[in-house]
Amino acid sequence: MIFETVKKDNGALGITTGIENPIPLIALFLVLTAVLTMIRAIYQGLKQRREQLLNASGH
């Protein structure tokens, strides 16, 4: 990330930010999305298995 300060005409300082190379940020977003999707799928599978077990023991 890049942080820059710029002196304005009225004497105040302005701060600008930016990203020099967005590829690592995009890669991190994709990895986190994949991990969260897998966690959600595992959770749904476990929830469904729990319901099956509860229904089987209820007979």
N, C-alpha and C positions, 0 to 999 in steps of 0.2 A: 504494500500500500504506500501511497505517496501523500504526504502532507506538506502543503505550501502555505506560507503566510505572505500576504500582499498588503503593502501599505496603501491605504486609500487616500484620496485627495483631502479629506477632512481630518486626517491624522489617525483615523481608526485602522485597526488591522483586520483584514479579511482572511479567512482560512478556507482553502480549497483542499479537497481530498480526491484521490483517484486510485485506480488499480493499474499498475504497470503491466502485469501479466495476468489476465483473467483465467488462464487455463487451470492452474491449481485450484482456484475457487470453484470452477465448474466441475472439476473432477471430484472435489470434496462433496459438492451437492449431489452428484450422481451416486457416489458411494453411500452417502447417508440415506438417500432415497431408497436404494436397493436394500440396505440393512433394515430400514424401518418397514419396508414391504415384506421382507422375510419374517420379521418379528410378528407382524400382523397376521401373516398366513399361519405361522406356528401357533399363535394364540387362538385363532379361529379353529384350527384342528384340535387343539387340546380342549377347547370349550365344547366342541361337537363330541369328542370322545367322552368327556365327563357326562354329557347328557345321555349318551348311549349306556354308560355304566349305571347311571341313576335309574334309567328306564328298565334296564335288565334286572336290577336288584329289587325293583318295585313289584315284579310279578309274583 
